[in-house]
Amino acid sequence: MTHGWHIASVQAPPNVAGPDHRGWKVSYTGWNPCVNWCVATFGGGIGATSWGPNWRYVGEGVFEFKDDADRLMFLLKWA
C-alpha cells in the first residue's frame, strides 16, 4: 500500500456474450469495464499501467484512490 492511497479490491465483472468460437460463447473482459468506468468518471488513460489523476489500477481487481470518496463511489458501482 502506498501511503495516502485508499485501496479497493473487486471481483471481475461478469463475462459478456461474445462470438461463438469453438463452443465458447462468452468473452472474458477482466477488469476492463471497471477501468473504462474510472477513465470516464475520473479521467486518465488506459494502457499497460492504467491510471488517472487520482486513481490507478494495480492489477487483478485492485484499484487505489487518493480520495476516499472516489473509492466509495467505485465500490458502490462495482462491489
Helices and strands as residue ranges (DSSP letters): E 6-9, E 16-21, E 24-27, H 32-42, E 55-59, E 62-65, H 68-78
